[in-house]
Amino acid sequence: MSETKKTDADVTAAPDEREILLKVEGLQKHFPIRKGVLQRQVGAVKAVDGIDFEVRKGETLGVVGESGCGKSTMGRVITRLQEPTGGSIHFEGQDITRLNAAGMRPLRRDIQMIFQDPYGSLNPRHTIGGIVSAPFRLQDVEPEGGVKKEVQRLLELVGLSPEHFNRYPHEFSGGQRQRIGIARALALKPKLVVADEPVSALDVSIQAQVVNLMDDLQEELGLTYVIIAHDLSVVRHVSDRIAVMYLGKIVELADRTALYEAPMHPYTKALMSAVPVPDPKRRGAKSERILLRGDVPSPISPPSGCRFHTRCWKATEICRTTEPQLIELRPGQRVACHHPENFEDQAPQDTVLLSVAKEAASLVAEEVLAESAATSAAVAAEVEGSQEAEPSETSAEKPAAEATADAEATSAKTGPGARTAPATGVQEAKDDGQESTDE
């Protein structure tokens, strides 16, 4: 999976011209915590706590984040397998947020889900033919040529033999079971498929086959995917746009190329630094891995302000008190951060690091901190200069190589003090950014 099937041209080919298939606004899913004889609610697990995104026809939206951030819950809620606590879900312009089982029944043809566990999602007492034909039976659909012929066609479509019709799930491997799950999801020719960790339970050799199969089926059938995954290489392989979730919130939403080349949220940058690079030439080279301090806070009582501020090396007082909004800082790239990476500071007046940020910075390589600080300062200077010289030119339009050169020049100007201590490096870079903005 080192080479992606989707090209950058495919990702950027006028995505706004496509019709919106799914639109989610302010989506919430809270699980109540009850105690006592009377089972009174004493709290709630805020698994999904106000997210907004949209998916256009024919595209693939990847969703990544740590375990417990609410990805799988979000997938089950938008398919209405679980009831939302708040917000709205619009599918093809129709509000499906509060539809009952009878109202959702005709929409089940258009919205299907591929589950994470290929072992637990198939009934061991049913044959493969019975499992894949269940959607036809439940929706009272009689396919052309009969159910058995259509099921055999679907099995062949996903790379299985039509002769497997009368076999049972225990006779298949994990990859074959996942293919059976895909065949079942595609039986009624849906418009939207939500895939929850479709390859996480499979061997690496099988993962590539299943991912490539999903890619081929999307191209052949015109499917729209929402793919939830941990593996960032899988997400990059199949996605057009990527949403990064943290503790029930979307902290960054951007197209694949922008997110991997210039992540703007510190949490996204930490995630990208964890991706291993299979290059023998880099063996023994010093790693620039960003180690986050501590674990994800509890969704029962999330931190105030920015939910990432307890682990972020750039957190200041405004991060602790004010929740950042998910706003579009660059075309097609939305970020929820007061002090974003690779962009001018949204709160340049707030430069005093929190004590937790100083502790977090001790786990980050000094080279990474210096580069981050210099880039932010350089981008702020670029924006200031472009506004004075040519208002039509923005920092996003400058080539990456030129921005890097500016960053190195700015880093050189800040002197060796920017690299002596991690916290000091961030502090001085932010001060530089503030001075360039105030000039």
C-alpha positions as CSV (number, residue, x, y, z in Angstrom):
1,M,0.0,0.0,0.0
2,S,3.0,2.3,-0.5
3,E,1.5,3.7,-3.7
4,T,-2.0,5.1,-3.6
5,K,-4.6,4.5,-6.2
6,K,-6.2,7.8,-5.7
7,T,-4.1,10.5,-7.3
8,D,-3.8,14.1,-6.0
9,A,-5.7,15.1,-9.2
10,D,-8.6,13.0,-8.1
11,V,-8.6,14.5,-4.6
12,T,-8.6,18.1,-5.9
13,A,-10.8,17.7,-8.9
14,A,-13.5,20.3,-8.0
15,P,-14.8,18.6,-4.9
16,D,-17.2,21.4,-4.2
17,E,-19.1,20.8,-7.5
18,R,-20.3,17.4,-6.3
19,E,-23.6,17.1,-4.5
20,I,-23.7,16.8,-0.8
21,L,-24.8,13.3,0.2
22,L,-24.5,13.4,4.0
23,K,-24.4,16.5,6.2
24,V,-23.9,16.4,10.0
25,E,-24.3,19.4,12.2
26,G,-23.7,19.6,15.9
27,L,-23.9,15.8,16.3
28,Q,-23.9,14.5,19.9
29,K,-24.0,11.1,21.5
30,H,-23.9,10.9,25.3
31,F,-24.3,7.7,27.2
32,P,-25.9,8.3,30.6
33,I,-24.3,7.0,33.8
34,R,-26.9,5.8,36.3
35,K,-26.4,4.8,40.0
36,G,-28.5,3.8,42.9
37,V,-31.7,1.9,43.3
38,L,-33.7,4.4,41.3
39,Q,-31.1,4.5,38.6
40,R,-30.8,8.2,38.6
41,Q,-28.4,9.8,36.1
42,V,-25.3,11.2,37.7
43,G,-23.3,11.9,34.6
44,A,-22.8,11.1,31.0
45,V,-20.0,9.7,28.8
46,K,-19.7,12.3,26.0
47,A,-18.5,10.0,23.3
48,V,-19.4,12.4,20.5
49,D,-19.8,16.0,21.6
50,G,-20.7,18.3,18.8
51,I,-19.2,17.6,15.4
52,D,-19.8,19.1,11.9
53,F,-18.9,17.7,8.6
54,E,-20.3,16.8,5.2
55,V,-19.6,14.0,2.7
56,R,-20.1,14.5,-1.1
57,K,-21.2,11.9,-3.6
58,G,-18.4,9.6,-4.7
59,E,-15.8,10.8,-2.2
60,T,-14.1,9.0,0.7
61,L,-13.9,10.6,4.1
62,G,-11.4,9.0,6.4
63,V,-11.8,9.4,10.2
64,V,-8.7,8.9,12.5
65,G,-7.9,9.3,16.1
66,E,-6.9,7.5,19.3
67,S,-9.0,4.7,20.8
68,G,-11.9,6.2,22.7
69,C,-12.1,9.4,20.8
70,G,-15.6,8.5,19.5
71,K,-15.0,7.4,15.9
72,S,-16.9,4.1,16.0
73,T,-19.8,5.8,17.9
74,M,-20.0,8.5,15.3
75,G,-20.2,5.8,12.6
76,R,-23.0,4.0,14.3
77,V,-24.9,7.2,14.9
78,I,-24.8,8.5,11.4
79,T,-26.1,5.2,10.2
80,R,-28.8,5.4,12.8
81,L,-27.8,2.2,14.5
82,Q,-27.7,4.3,17.6
83,E,-29.9,7.2,18.5
84,P,-28.2,10.7,18.6
85,T,-28.4,12.8,21.7
86,G,-28.4,16.1,19.8
87,G,-27.6,17.7,16.5
88,S,-28.9,16.8,13.0
89,I,-28.2,14.3,10.3
90,H,-29.3,15.0,6.7
91,F,-29.0,12.4,4.0
92,E,-29.7,13.6,0.5
93,G,-31.3,16.7,2.0
94,Q,-33.7,14.7,4.2
95,D,-33.5,15.0,8.0
96,I,-33.1,11.5,9.3
97,T,-32.2,12.5,12.9
98,R,-35.4,11.5,14.6
99,L,-36.9,8.9,12.2
100,N,-38.3,5.8,13.8
101,A,-37.6,2.2,12.7
102,A,-40.4,2.3,10.1
103,G,-39.2,5.6,8.7
104,M,-35.6,4.4,8.5
105,R,-36.6,1.1,6.8
106,P,-36.6,2.4,3.2
107,L,-33.3,4.3,3.8
108,R,-31.5,1.1,5.0
109,R,-31.1,0.3,1.3
110,D,-29.0,3.4,0.8
111,I,-27.0,3.4,4.1
112,Q,-25.0,0.3,5.0
113,M,-22.2,-0.5,7.4
114,I,-19.1,-2.7,7.3
115,F,-18.3,-3.8,10.9
116,Q,-14.9,-4.0,12.5
117,D,-14.9,-7.6,13.7
118,P,-15.3,-10.1,10.7
119,Y,-15.7,-12.9,13.2
120,G,-18.5,-11.4,15.4
121,S,-20.5,-9.7,12.6
122,L,-21.5,-13.0,10.9
123,N,-24.0,-15.5,12.4
124,P,-22.1,-18.8,12.8
125,R,-25.4,-20.8,12.4
126,H,-26.2,-19.3,9.0
127,T,-24.7,-20.2,5.7
128,I,-22.9,-17.6,3.6
129,G,-25.8,-17.6,1.2
130,G,-28.3,-16.9,4.0
131,I,-26.1,-14.1,5.4
132,V,-25.6,-12.3,2.1
133,S,-29.2,-12.8,1.0
134,A,-30.6,-11.4,4.3
135,P,-30.9,-7.8,3.0
136,F,-33.1,-9.0,0.1
137,R,-35.3,-10.9,2.5
138,L,-35.6,-8.0,5.0
139,Q,-36.4,-5.4,2.4
140,D,-38.7,-7.7,0.3
141,V,-36.5,-7.2,-2.8
142,E,-36.5,-9.8,-5.5
143,P,-33.3,-9.3,-7.6
144,E,-33.3,-10.1,-11.3
145,G,-32.5,-13.7,-11.9
146,G,-33.3,-14.8,-8.4
147,V,-31.7,-14.4,-5.0
148,K,-29.2,-17.2,-5.3
149,K,-27.9,-16.0,-8.6
150,E,-27.4,-12.4,-7.2
151,V,-25.7,-13.7,-4.1
152,Q,-23.3,-15.8,-6.1
153,R,-22.6,-12.7,-8.3
154,L,-21.8,-10.7,-5.2
155,L,-19.5,-13.3,-3.8
156,E,-17.7,-13.3,-7.1
157,L,-17.6,-9.5,-7.1
158,V,-15.7,-9.5,-3.8
159,G,-13.3,-12.2,-4.8
160,L,-14.9,-15.3,-3.5
161,S,-16.1,-18.4,-5.3
162,P,-19.8,-18.8,-6.0
163,E,-19.5,-22.3,-4.8
164,H,-19.1,-20.9,-1.2
165,F,-22.9,-20.3,-1.1
166,N,-23.6,-23.3,1.2
167,R,-20.6,-23.0,3.5
168,Y,-20.5,-21.6,7.0
169,P,-18.4,-18.7,8.4
170,H,-16.1,-20.9,10.5
171,E,-14.8,-22.4,7.2
172,F,-13.3,-19.0,6.1
173,S,-10.3,-17.0,7.1
174,G,-10.5,-13.4,8.5
175,G,-10.0,-11.8,5.1
176,Q,-12.6,-14.0,3.5
177,R,-15.1,-13.2,6.3
178,Q,-14.5,-9.5,5.8
179,R,-15.2,-9.9,2.1
180,I,-18.5,-11.6,3.0
181,G,-19.4,-8.6,5.2
182,I,-18.6,-6.3,2.2
183,A,-20.8,-8.4,-0.1
184,R,-23.7,-8.2,2.4
185,A,-23.3,-4.4,2.7
186,L,-23.3,-4.1,-1.1
187,A,-26.3,-6.4,-1.7
188,L,-28.9,-3.6,-2.0
189,K,-26.6,-1.2,-3.9
190,P,-26.2,1.5,-1.2
191,K,-25.2,5.1,-1.8
192,L,-23.3,5.5,1.5
193,V,-21.1,2.8,3.2
194,V,-19.7,3.4,6.6
195,A,-16.7,1.1,7.2
196,D,-15.7,0.8,10.9
197,E,-12.0,-0.4,11.0
198,P,-12.5,-2.6,8.0
199,V,-9.0,-4.1,8.0
200,S,-7.8,-3.7,11.6
201,A,-8.5,-7.3,12.5
202,L,-6.8,-8.7,9.4
203,D,-3.2,-9.7,8.6
204,V,-1.1,-7.0,6.9
205,S,-1.0,-9.2,3.7
206,I,-4.8,-9.3,3.6
207,Q,-5.3,-5.7,4.5
208,A,-4.0,-4.5,1.1
209,Q,-6.3,-6.9,-0.7
210,V,-9.4,-5.7,1.2
211,V,-8.5,-2.0,0.8
212,N,-7.8,-2.4,-2.9
213,L,-11.1,-4.3,-3.3
214,M,-13.0,-1.4,-1.6
215,D,-11.3,1.0,-3.9
216,D,-12.2,-1.0,-7.0
217,L,-15.8,-1.3,-5.9
218,Q,-16.1,2.4,-5.3
219,E,-14.9,3.1,-8.8
220,E,-17.2,0.4,-10.3
221,L,-20.4,1.1,-8.3
222,G,-20.0,4.9,-7.5
223,L,-20.0,4.4,-3.8
224,T,-19.4,7.0,-1.1
225,Y,-17.4,5.9,1.9
226,V,-16.8,7.0,5.5
227,I,-13.9,4.9,6.6
228,I,-12.9,4.8,10.3
229,A,-9.4,3.5,10.9
230,H,-6.4,3.7,13.2
231,D,-3.9,2.9,10.5
232,L,-2.8,6.3,9.0
233,S,-1.3,4.6,5.9
234,V,-4.6,2.9,5.2
235,V,-6.5,6.2,5.5
236,R,-4.1,7.9,3.2
237,H,-4.4,5.1,0.7
238,V,-8.2,5.4,0.3
239,S,-9.3,8.8,1.5
240,D,-10.0,12.1,-0.4
241,R,-10.5,14.0,2.8
242,I,-9.5,13.2,6.4
243,A,-11.1,14.2,9.7
244,V,-9.0,14.0,12.9
245,M,-11.0,13.3,16.1
246,Y,-9.9,13.9,19.6
247,L,-12.1,13.2,22.6
248,G,-15.4,13.5,20.8
249,K,-14.5,16.5,18.7
250,I,-13.1,17.0,15.2
251,V,-9.9,19.1,15.6
252,E,-8.9,19.1,11.9
253,L,-10.6,18.4,8.6
254,A,-8.6,18.7,5.3
255,D,-7.9,17.0,2.1
256,R,-5.4,14.2,2.2
257,T,-2.4,16.0,0.6
258,A,-2.7,19.1,2.8
259,L,-3.1,17.1,6.0
260,Y,-0.1,14.9,5.5
261,E,2.2,17.5,4.0
262,A,1.3,20.5,6.3
263,P,-0.8,19.4,9.4
264,M,-2.1,22.5,11.3
265,H,-3.3,21.1,14.6
266,P,-0.6,20.0,17.1
267,Y,-2.4,16.7,17.7
268,T,-2.4,16.0,14.0
269,K,1.3,16.7,13.8
270,A,1.9,14.3,16.7
271,L,-0.2,11.6,14.9
272,M,1.8,12.1,11.7
273,S,5.1,11.8,13.5
274,A,4.1,8.3,14.7
275,V,3.8,6.9,11.1
276,P,6.8,4.7,10.5
277,V,8.8,5.3,7.4
278,P,9.9,2.0,5.7
279,D,13.2,3.4,4.5
280,P,16.4,1.3,5.1
281,K,18.5,4.4,4.6
282,R,17.0,6.0,7.7
283,R,18.0,3.1,10.0
284,G,19.8,4.5,13.0
285,A,18.7,8.0,12.2
286,K,17.4,10.1,15.1
287,S,13.7,10.0,15.3
288,E,11.6,13.1,15.4
289,R,8.7,11.3,17.0
290,I,6.4,13.6,19.1
291,L,5.6,11.8,22.4
292,L,2.3,13.0,24.0
293,R,2.2,13.4,27.7
294,G,-0.3,11.1,29.5
295,D,-3.4,9.5,28.3
296,V,-6.6,10.9,26.7
297,P,-8.7,12.5,29.4
298,S,-12.0,10.9,30.4
299,P,-15.0,11.7,28.2
300,I,-17.1,11.8,31.3
301,S,-15.5,15.1,32.4
302,P,-13.5,16.5,29.4
303,P,-11.1,19.4,30.0
304,S,-12.3,23.0,29.7
305,G,-11.4,25.1,26.6
306,C,-9.4,23.1,24.1
307,R,-9.6,19.5,25.0
308,F,-6.0,18.8,23.8
309,H,-4.5,21.5,26.1
310,T,-3.6,19.0,28.8
311,R,-1.2,17.2,26.4
312,C,-0.2,20.1,24.1
313,W,3.3,21.7,24.1
314,K,1.9,25.0,22.8
315,A,-1.0,25.4,25.3
316,T,-1.5,28.9,26.8
317,E,-4.2,30.4,29.0
318,I,-6.6,31.0,26.2
319,C,-6.4,27.2,25.4
320,R,-7.5,26.4,28.9
321,T,-10.4,28.9,29.0
322,T,-11.7,29.2,25.5
323,E,-12.7,26.4,23.2
324,P,-11.4,26.9,19.7
325,Q,-13.9,26.7,16.8
326,L,-13.4,24.5,13.8
327,I,-12.8,27.3,11.2
328,E,-11.4,27.3,7.7
329,L,-7.9,28.7,7.9
330,R,-6.9,27.6,4.3
331,P,-9.1,26.6,1.4
332,G,-10.4,23.2,2.2
333,Q,-8.6,22.9,5.6
334,R,-10.5,23.5,8.8
335,V,-8.7,23.6,12.1
336,A,-9.8,24.1,15.8
337,C,-6.7,25.5,17.4
338,H,-5.6,28.9,18.9
339,H,-1.9,28.3,18.0
340,P,-2.0,26.2,14.8
341,E,1.1,24.8,13.0
342,N,2.1,26.1,9.6
343,F,-0.1,29.2,10.0
344,E,-0.1,32.5,11.7
345,D,-1.0,32.5,15.4
346,Q,-4.7,33.0,16.1
347,A,-4.0,34.4,19.5
348,P,-0.5,36.1,19.2
349,Q,-1.1,38.1,22.4
350,D,-1.2,35.0,24.5
351,T,2.4,33.8,24.8
352,V,2.8,32.5,28.4
353,L,2.9,28.7,28.3
354,L,1.0,26.7,30.8
355,S,2.9,24.5,33.2
356,V,1.5,21.3,31.5
357,A,2.7,22.7,28.2
358,K,6.2,23.0,29.5
359,E,6.1,19.4,30.8
360,A,4.7,18.2,27.4
361,A,7.5,20.1,25.5
362,S,10.1,18.2,27.4
363,L,8.9,15.1,25.5
364,V,9.2,16.8,22.1
365,A,12.5,16.9,20.2
366,E,14.1,20.3,20.2
367,E,14.5,20.1,16.4
368,V,10.7,19.7,16.1
369,L,10.0,22.6,18.5
370,A,12.4,24.9,16.7
371,E,11.0,24.0,13.3
372,S,7.4,24.4,14.5
373,A,8.2,27.8,16.1
374,A,10.2,29.1,13.1
375,T,7.5,28.0,10.6
376,S,4.7,29.7,12.6
377,A,6.8,32.9,12.8
378,A,7.7,32.8,9.1
379,V,4.1,32.3,8.1
380,A,3.0,35.2,10.3
381,A,5.7,37.3,8.6
382,E,4.6,36.2,5.2
383,V,1.0,37.1,5.9
384,E,2.0,40.5,7.2
385,G,4.3,41.1,4.1
386,S,1.7,39.9,1.6
387,Q,-1.0,42.2,3.1
388,E,1.3,45.2,2.7
389,A,2.8,44.3,-0.7
390,E,0.2,42.2,-2.7
391,P,-3.1,41.7,-0.9
392,S,-4.2,39.1,-3.4
393,E,-1.3,36.8,-2.5
394,T,-1.8,34.6,0.6
395,S,0.6,32.5,2.5
396,A,-1.2,29.3,1.4
397,E,-0.3,30.1,-2.2
398,K,3.5,30.2,-1.6
399,P,5.4,27.1,-2.5
400,A,6.3,24.7,0.3
401,A,10.1,25.0,-0.5
402,E,9.9,28.9,-0.3
403,A,8.1,28.7,3.0
404,T,10.7,26.3,4.4
405,A,13.5,28.6,3.3
406,D,11.7,31.5,5.1
407,A,11.3,29.4,8.2
408,E,15.0,28.5,8.2
409,A,15.9,32.2,7.8
410,T,13.6,33.2,10.6
411,S,15.0,30.4,12.8
412,A,18.5,31.7,12.2
413,K,17.4,35.2,13.2
414,T,16.0,34.0,16.5
415,G,19.5,32.8,17.4
416,P,20.6,29.9,19.5
417,G,18.3,30.8,22.3
418,A,15.4,29.3,20.4
419,R,17.0,25.8,20.6
420,T,18.4,25.8,24.2
421,A,15.3,24.7,26.0
422,P,12.1,23.3,24.5
423,A,9.7,25.6,26.4
424,T,11.9,28.6,25.7
425,G,12.0,27.8,22.0
426,V,8.3,27.9,21.7
427,Q,8.1,31.0,23.9
428,E,10.6,33.0,21.8
429,A,9.1,32.0,18.5
430,K,5.7,33.1,19.6
431,D,7.1,36.4,20.8
432,D,8.7,36.8,17.3
433,G,5.4,36.0,15.7
434,Q,3.7,38.7,17.9
435,E,6.3,41.3,17.1
436,S,5.9,40.7,13.3
437,T,2.2,40.9,13.6
438,D,2.3,44.1,15.7
439,E,4.7,45.9,13.4
